[in-house]
């Protein structure tokens, strides 16, 4: 008889737990309960240089850096592209300008979170002799 009571009590507790879980959620999406099931892209919070267009001399060393965060705390990856070609990874990029690559060069850093969402910052570099 005691075993029968214990079994019925376990079934009742399991049923009660299911009911409480159902009442807590009430069919309401997670974001209503303060949880977001939508991933958001990274946010660029600071970068250098601040100017979108830069003038540089052939042979000049330029320094760039970027700071980004992710609202979802996803891991971030950084990819620097010069004229569409991948040239570096990380939060900074230094390079010596070469007029051989053209008088108008485009440098872009793409910040990607672990969910694959991206944001980017682009600079136009005008090269003179």
Buried (B, 14 or more C-beta within 10 A) or exposed (E): EEEEEEEEEEEEEEEEEEEEEEEEEEEEEEEEEEEEEEBBBBEBEEBEEEEEEBEBEBEBEBEBBBEBBBEBEBEBBBBBBBEEEEEBEEBBBEBEBEBEBEEEBEBBBBBBBEBEBEBBBEBEBEBEE
